[in-house]
């Protein structure tokens, strides 16, 4: 019997897809579009450490005569309940993935492999996976080349452990820092987000081509589109976006990702012009596919298809609406399980169904899964150094009156605050349990031998319990320098109550950020503010370190502390990065990826607002505490006059200080004489320059036609 065309690796991919589709039953096709199971429900771990596949997996693969995709086989966190000892780690993940793959292949009449889909929000979300700083910290690096290296490492780690597809937040623009998912954004600016999205796609997927290399992973860009415009900073709330705001602010990152070759996008929870993205044909087909020429996969966000039943009346018609709009692959929904009935009732044509199935199959062929469905066993270097490098590059010095770097001869340092001696608050949401890490206290003691580094927590992250403040004040008063570590936390624990999509429903007392943890007030907790006031009142020079997933409103710190820096959520080894910068072993390189407000009452404060004639407030300043793009170094720079040469802008930059440093040259355009209200400023390009003391280099910023367009 001749080999079927779809099994011939020398045949063109499109011919193989068409041949396989022609052999599939309607049930098999629908099965390829369903991603219903939580991956951690596919296995149990026996007391001897062996994995046993569950009846739930067998029932799901029997129902669909195979399986299209499986979400979260490696996921480990408080929501999944997977931890060390119960889930797959670095040593066992590949074996588990291969075992599940064999099971799926045995259930599939045509031998169609399953796609393993994993969260890679800031590194692989799995036991022993390398955790990177959150996206806001990546945005603060203003360094796409560095992020591309980090993304490449994450992809290699994913593939080496059996995963195929990476879910990565990249498209949300942070316009309201009250939103708990601000940490997942690259910042408030569309150009910065677009550059970093390009770097993400290039790093994870490699050079565009027919096939993905064994150490590269197709990326699903989240979330399409406009989710960062959520009303009131509330998660999954409606958006109030006109088409111009959508296209100018919220779509450029997606456009850049599509141009870079992104394999897939995820439809967002929010609505655009009154219609939820997951059921929005004008967005997913008219814009994404027809106008932009996107040929990849569209995946729905978790349970987003079923939410459409609020519009259609039931989940069967919700599934039909999503498929007709342009969704190819569901996530945990019931709606897509009814697609057979939807075809039979004429709500969906089989041609529309076939187009979606073809996109799923095409990805499997591009991954080479029909030739080798099992895990490529390739060693991946340890990611600690790379994670720390990204964390170091994102630390942003906001104010410094000479307190930093720590002066020579400093004998006693007091390390204070609720973030000084824990890694839990450094990690961000969507993070697996960690075995190791470095706190600010650990790192200062290790990197400053001979210095008396003392510690007092002072207070909890939230609440108004001030009983520990006197101890912290005493430590500060007896020291030459106080390092006060304050901020927020996205840490989840098993006692957190979760929604069916993993969002926190009832945040714990010390959970102030992440999905489901939105804030009305951007100030730090009352005890943290009291600790700040008490420590700075001692007269001891104080450096405040903010560990946070959003820009908290901290005017008191800017007024009272000698130095103020933000490290965002720098990852498990972020303490090393922070300590190195405090001590001057490295210089601060970060620049703000979004504006820092003085209070929540003055929002919005993003820099690229419209050039209208509105005034300030009577009761407080309308300007941000620190503007977008701001960031200090331990040196100073002088800039020559900019020179325009065709489509390139040249400017000379000189390091006029005594230390090396990185300068980020930022090019803004102020549009004039436009037919619509212009924006005050628009970032169009940037370039980072490393300069030794006394060195002069020329920044050459080249602009494309789309960047020159006013």
N, C-alpha and C positions, 0 to 999 in steps of 0.2 A: 504494500500500500504506500503510495507516495507521501512524502512529508508535507503536511499542510504548509501553505505559503507563510502563514503567520509565525511558523516555527523556523523559518529560513532566515538566519542572521544577515545574509547578504542581500536580501530583498529590501527595497525602499520602505521606510517606516510607514508611509501612508498606505502602501499596498498591503502591508501586514495588518494594519488597523482595519482596513476595509474587509480583508479576508476573515479576520477573527469576528468582526461584527456580524458578518453574513452567517456565521455558524451558531450564533448565540440565540437562546430563547429569550422571550420577554422577561421572564423571571431572572435569568442570569444578568441581563442588562440592568435591570433595576437594582440588583444586588451590588453592581459596581458603583452605583451612585450613593449607596448608603454607608454611613460611618457612624453607626449607632452605639457601639460598645465603648465603654470606658476601658482602656487597655488593661488597667490593674484588675479588672474583673475576669480577665482571660486566663489567669494563673493563680495558683496557691503555692506557697512555699512550705515544704515539709520540714519537720524538725531536723532532718539530716542535711538541710540546705538545698535539696533537689526541688526543681519546679515541676508542678503537676498542672496540666491544662484542665480547665474547668468545664462543667456541663454547660455553662452559659455560652462559652465559646463554641462548643459543639452544636448547640441549638441554633446559634446565629449562622454558622457556616452551613448547617444543614438547610436552614430556611432559604438561604440565598444561593445554595449550591456553589459555595465559595465565599469570598469576601472582597469588597472593593478596597477598603482602607480601614485601618485600626488606629485609633487615637490613643496616645499616651501609654504605650506599653512600658516605657521607661519612667514615666512621670512619678515623682516622689515629692510629697508635701503633706501639709496638715489636711487638705481637702481629700486627697486620695487615700490618706491613711498609710501610705507606703513609707517605710523608714529603713534604716540599716538593719539587716537581719530578716526583713520580710520582702524586700524588693530586689530587682536586679541591679548589681553594681558594675564597676568597671570590669571585673573578672567574669561575670556571669551573663551580662546583657546580650552578647552576641549569641550565646548558646540558646537563651530563651527565645530570642527573635527567630533563630533558625528552626527551633522546635515548632513555634507557631506557624511559620511559613510552610513547613512540611505538612502540618495538619490542614492548612488551607488548600494546598495543592492537591492533597488526597481527596478533598471534598469537591474540587472543581473538575467537572467533566472535561474541560478544555485545557486544564493546567494553567489557569490564570493566577499569577502570584498576587499577594496582598501588598498594599503600600503601608508602611509604618510611618505614622505622622507624629511628630514630637514638638513640644514647645521648646523654642530656643530664644527666649525674650532677651536675655543678656547672658548668653552662654547656654549650654545644654542643661535643661531642667531635669536632671537625673542624678542618682546617687554617684558621687565621685566625679560629676561633671564639672568642668571649669566654669566658675561664676565670674562674669565680667561686671564692671560698673553698669548701672542702669542707663537707659538711653539718654536721660538728661545729663548724666556725667559724660557720656560719649559726645553729646552735643557741645559740652563745655570744652572739649579738646580742640575743636575747630581743626581736626586733623583727619581727613578722609583716608589718607594712606595708612595711618595707624589702625583705623577701624577696619579697613579692608583686610589687614593681617589678622586681626582678632576674629573677624567673621570667617576667614578661611580656616582658622584653627577650630572654631566651633563646628563647621561643616565636617571637617575631618574626624573630629571626635564623634559626631553623630553617626557618620557612616561606619566607623570602626566598631560601633556597638550595635549595629543592626538597623539603625534608623535610616529613613529615606528622605523625608520631607521635613523642612524646618518652618515652623510658624514663628514669625518675627514681627513685632510691632515696629513700624517705620513711618506710617502715613499720617498719624494723628498730629495735629499742630496745636501746641499748648497756648490757648488764648485766654484761659481762665484757670489760674493756679489753685483754685478751690477744688477742682476736679481731682479725685484720688489717683487717677491714672496719668496725671501729669508726668510722673516718673518714666512712663513708657514713651514719651515724646522726645524728639531731638531738640525741641525748642519752639519758639514762637514765630520763626521766620521760614518762609517756604523755600528760599534758596539754600540756606544751610541744611534744611531737612532733605532737599533734593540731592545735594552733593553726598550726604551721608547714606542716603538710600542707594545711590549708584554704587558707592563703595561696598555696601552690604551685598548687593546682588553680584558684583564682580568677585568679591571675596568668597562668597558661599558657592556660587555656581561656576566660577572660572570663566574662561573665554567662551563666547557663544559658539555653539556647535550642535550637531545632531545628537550627540551622546554626552552624558555627564560622566566625568572621570570618577574613579572609585573613591576618591577623597573629597568629592564635591556633592552638594545637596541642592535640589530644587528648593526655592524659597517661596513661601506664601506671605506676601506683604499684607500686614494688618494696619488699619481697617479702612475699607473703601466705602464711603468717603464722608469727610466732614465731621467725624466723631468728636474731634477736639473742640467743636463749636457748641458743645452741650450747654443748654440754658441753665444758668445759675450754678454751673460747675457740678451738676448732679449727674451721676453715672446713668447712662442709657436714656437721659432725658431728650426731649425734642430739640431740634436745632432751628434757628431762625436765619437761614442762609438764602440770600439772593444768588442768582447765577453768577454775578460778577465776583462776589466775595468767595464763592465756592471755587471758581476757576483761578482767581488770583492768589488765594491763600492756601486752600485745602487740597487742590489737585496737582500742583507742580511736583510734589514728591512722588506721587503715583505715576505721573507722566514720565518722570525721570527713571523710575523703576521699570516701567514698561519698555522704555527705549533701551535700557541696559539689558533687557532680556529676561526679566523676572518670569518664572514659570507659572506663578499663580498669584491671585489676590484673594483676600477674604472680605466678603461684604459685611458692612458694619451694622450695628444694632439701630442706629439713629435713622431718622427720616430726612429726606431732602425734598423740599417743596411739598410736604405733606405725605409723601409716600416712603415707607421704610425701604432702606437700601436693598434689602434682600428680595423685595418684590418690585424693584424699580427698573423696568425694562429700558427706560430712557437712559439710565445711568449705566447699567451693566451690559447692555447690548448697543444702544444707540451711540453712547459716548465711548465706552471702553473698547468694544469690538469694532463697530463700524467706523468711527472717526479715528480712533487711535490705532486700529489694526492689531489689537491684542488677540493672540491665538491660544493663550494659555488657559489654565483652569481657574474657575471661580468657586471658592468654597464658602459656605455660609458660616457665620459665627455660631457658637454653641446655642442650640435651641431657637435660633433666629427664624427658621422656617415655621416652626410651630407658633411663634408669636403672630404670624400673619393671619392666623385663624381669627384674631380679633377683627380683621377686615373682612375675611371671606366667609366666616361662620363656622367652618370646621377644618380639620387638619388635612383632609384629602384635597380640598380646594386650595388650601394654603400651600401644599406641596406643588400643585399644578401651577399656581401663581409664581412661585419661586423658580421653577424650572423654565417656564415660559419667559421669565424676566432675564434669565441668563445664569442662574446658579447651576453648577454641575455636580457638586458634592455636598451632602448635608453633614451636620455634626450633631449627633445625639438625638435627632428629631424623629418624630413619628411620621411627619408629613410625607417624606419621600418613600416610606414603606408602602404607601397607597398609590404609587405611580402606575402600577399595572391597571388598577381600577380606573385611574385618571385617563389612561390611554383608551381603555375599553369604553369609557363614557364619552370620549371625544373631547375631553378637556385639554389633552396634550396629544400632539401627533407623535407617531413613532419616529418620524424623521427628527423632531426636536429632541426626543429621548436619545436617539442614535448619536446626535451631535455631541451631547454631553458625555455619553459613554466613550465616544472616540477620544475626547480630551483626557479622560482618565487613563484609557489604554495607551494613548500616545506617551504619556509620562512614564508609564511602566516600561515601554519599549526604549525610551530615551535613557532610562536608568540601567538598561541591559538585564532586567530581571527575568526575561524569558530565556536568556542564555545562562545566567547564573543568578538564581534567586536568593542566594545565601550571602552571609556577611563577609565582605573582604577583610581578612585578618591582617590589618596593617597597624604597626605601632604608631602612636601619636605622642609627641613630646608633652611633658608636663606643662600645664598652662599657667602656673602661678606667676612666673616672671612677666608674661604677656599681660595678664590681668592687672598686675601691679603697675606695669608701664602705662596702661590706659588710665588707671586710677590716678596716677601721678600727673598725667597730662591734663586731667580734668579738674584738679584742685585749683580753685580760683581765689586769688587774693583780692578782696574788695576794698580794704582799708589797711593802712600801715603807717604808724607815726614813728617808725624806727624800732619797734618792739621785736620785729622779725627781720632776718633770721635770729635765732637765739644767740645773744652776744657771747663771745669767748669769755671764759671766767665765770659763767653762770654756774653756781654750785648747787642750788636747790630749785627744783621745779615741782609745783603742785599740779597734778593732773586731776581735774574735777569734772563732775557732771554725769548725767545718766548714760552718756554715750562713751565714757572714757574707757571702760573695762569690759565691754561686751561686743561681740561680733554680730549678734542677732539683729541689731539696729543698722548694720552696715549693708545689708544684703538686698533689700527691696522685695517687692512681691514676686510671685512666680519663681521661687527659689527652693531647691531641694535641701534636706537636712545636710549640714556640713560637719565634717570630722575635724577640720583644722581651720585656723585663721590667725590674724594678728590684730590686736586692739591697739589704740593709740598708746595706752599705758604700757602694754607689752613692748611695743616698738621703741618707745623712748627709753625704757630701761635697757634694752638691748643695744641701741644705737648711741647712747650717751653714757658709756661706762665711766665710773668715777663721779657721776652726778647723782645727787640724792633726789630721786624721783619718788615723791610721796603721792598718795591717792586718797580721795574721799568722794563718794558718789554725790552727796549733797542733797539730792531729791530724786523722785521718780520722774519719768518722762511726762506723765500727765497728772492732773490732780493738784491739790494745794497743801500737801503734807510737807511742812517745812522743818521737821524735827532734825533732819540731817544737815541743815544749812550751817549751824554753828561749827560743826567739825570741819566743813569745807572752808569756812572763813578762817578758822585757826590755821589750817594748812596753807592757805594763800598768804596770810599775814606773815608766816614764818619762812616764806620762800622768796626767791629772787624773781620768779616768773610764775604766773598762773596760766595754765592752759585749760580753758573751760569748754567742754565738749557738750553741745546742746543740739536739739533738733527734733526730728520726728521718727516714725518707725512704721514699716509695713510688715513686721513680723507676724506670722500666723502660727497658731498652736492648735493642738487637737481639740481644745475647748472652744474654738471659734465655731460659730454656726455659719454654714455655707448655703448658698443658693444652689440650684441644680447645675448651674454653669460655672461654679467655683468662686463666684463673687462672695465676699464676706457680707453676711446679713446682720450680724451683731458684733461689730468690732470690739475687741477687748479694750480694757482701759488704756493700754499703752500702744494701741494700733491707731495711727493717725493718717495713714496714707495707703495707697494701693487700691485695687478694684473693690468698690463698695465702701470705701472710707473717704467720703467727701467732707470738706470742712466749710462751715459758714464763716469762721473767724480764722485768719491766717497767723495770728499771734502764737507764740509758744505758750505752753501751759503756765498757769499762775505761779507754780512752784519754781519752774525754770526761770521765769522773769525775776522772781524774788532772789533766786540764787545769783543771777547775773548782777543784780543791783548790790547785793551784799558783798560779793567777791570784788567787784570793781571799787567799792567804797573803801576797801582796805588800803588803797593806794599802791598795791603791788601791780606792776605792769601786767596786763592781761591780754592774752590772745584767745579770741573766741573762735572755735571750730564748729561749723554747722554741718551735721550729718543729716541729710534730708532728701525727700523725694519730690519736693516742690519748694519754691522760694517762699519761706516763711517771712512774715513782716516783722523785722527786727530793728526798728529805729533806735531802740535803747542800746543795742549792741554797737551800732554804728556811732552813737554819741559817746558811750562810756568806755568801750574797749580800745586798747592801743592798736590792736590788729584784729581784723575780721576776715575769715576765709570760709568758703563753702566747699565741701568735698562731695556733695550729693550723697548717693548711696555708692560707696566706692568698692564694694565687694568684700569678700572675707579677709583679704590681705590689705585692705585699704588703710589699716593702721600703719603699716610700713610706709605707704606713700605719704600719708599725712605727716608722720614723724620726720621723714627725710626732708620734707619741705620746711617744717618748723625749724629744724636744726641747720638748714642751709646746705645739706648734702645735695639737694637739687633745688632748682628755682621754680616758683609757681609759673605755670604755662597757660592755665585755663582762661577763657573769656566767657562771659555770661551768654548762655544760649537763649535767655529770656529775661525780661525786665523784672526787677525785684520791687514789689510795691511797698509803700509805707504802711498801708492798711488795706483790708479787704474792701473798705468803704469806697476807695477811689478806683476800683476796677471798672473797666479794663485799663491797663497801663502799657500794653504792647506798643512798641515804638512806631510801627508802620501803620498808624491810623490815618484817616482821611484828613486832608488839609482844609478843614472847615474853620469857622471863626468862633468856636466855643471857647469859653474862658475857663478859669480855674474854679476852685471852691472857696467859699468864704471862710470855712473853718479849718482847712488844711491845704497843704501844697498838692497840686494835681500831678506833679511830676513824680516819676518813680524814685525810690530810694537810691537804686543803682540801675543804670540803663543797659539795655541789650548791647552786647559787645564789650562791656567794661571788664577790665582785669588788669591788675598791677603785676609788676615783676620786681625782682631785687636789684634791678638796674634801671637805667633810663634810656630813652631813644629820641633821636632827632630825625625829622623828616624833611627831605627836600621837596621842592615844588613839583607837583605831578606834571608829567608830560604825556600828551596824547600822540601816539604814532599809529595811524591807521585804526586798527581795532584793538590796540594794546595801550595800556596805561603804564608808564614807568615812573617810579619814584625811588629816590635814594634814601636808605635808612641807615643810621649810624648808632651803634651802641656807645653812648656817652658816659656809661657808668663803669664800675670796677668789677662787675661780675658778668659772666655769660648769661644770655637770656634769649627767649623766643618772643619775637614780635609778630603779631598777626595784623597784616595790612588789610584793611577792610575798605572796599570800594562801594560807595552808596551813590545812588542817583536820585535827584529831586526832580520829578517829572514837571514839565512846564507846558502850558498851552495844550492841554488835553481836552477832548470833548466831554469827559466825565470828571467828577471830583477826583483830583490826584491824591496820592498818599504823600505824607510829609517826606519820608525817605524810603528807599528800597535798596536792600543789600543786593548787589549784582555779582560780586566776586570777592574772593579773599585769598591771601597767600601767607603762609607761615614762613618766617625766616629765623634761622639760628645764627646768633651773632656773638662773637667773642668781644671782650672789652676793646673799644677803639675801632672795631671793624665796621666797614661800610659795605653794604650790598645793595644791589638794585632789585627792587620788586618789579616784576613784569607780569601784569595781570591782563590776560587776553580775554576778550569778550566776543562771544558769538553773536550772530544776528539777532537771536531771540533776546539776548541780554541788552543789546543796544536799543531795542525797540522801546520807546517811551509811551 
